[in-house]
Amino acid sequence: MNGSVTFPAALSALPDIAQWLAQHMAPLPVDDAWRYALDLAVCEAAANIIRHALNEQSDCVFSVSFERQPDEVRVEFTDRGAPMPEGAIQRAWNKIGSDSEMDLESGRGVMLILLSVDEFNIARQDGENHTTLIKRTDY
């Protein structure tokens, strides 16, 4: 099952995003830990887009697509908000396992995403942010 949907830039959309994702994950022959990890990453990515890229402006929207491949699931967000600060993903990687990890106020969501999926990328093209999460499967 593949599909795309649009949500408002409001934190109140997170339960709807989680429900949408659960519907797409339902037919997958994966365990609950796999499902939880992808759900966590998707909800954290959505929260970051809502809070930081779109500043919780509920009149703004972002789209999310779900694509099932033979060996992976790809979830891609597209928004026209502010770009992620350069180097933010690498800084989060550098904090994982370090003494400063527990003191981190910003970037905690990015760290959770990095620990939950196999690939996490954000690209900016033509005024849009494209946030891609890839979680490999072994079915």
Secondary structure, 3 states (H helix, E strand, C coil): CCEEEEEECCHHHHHHHHHHHHHHHCCCCCCHHHHHHHHHHHHHHHHHHHHHHCCCCCCCEEEEEEEECCCEEEEEEEECCCCCCCCHHHHHHHHCCCHHHHHCCCCHHHHHHHHHCCEEEEEEECCEEEEEEEEECCC
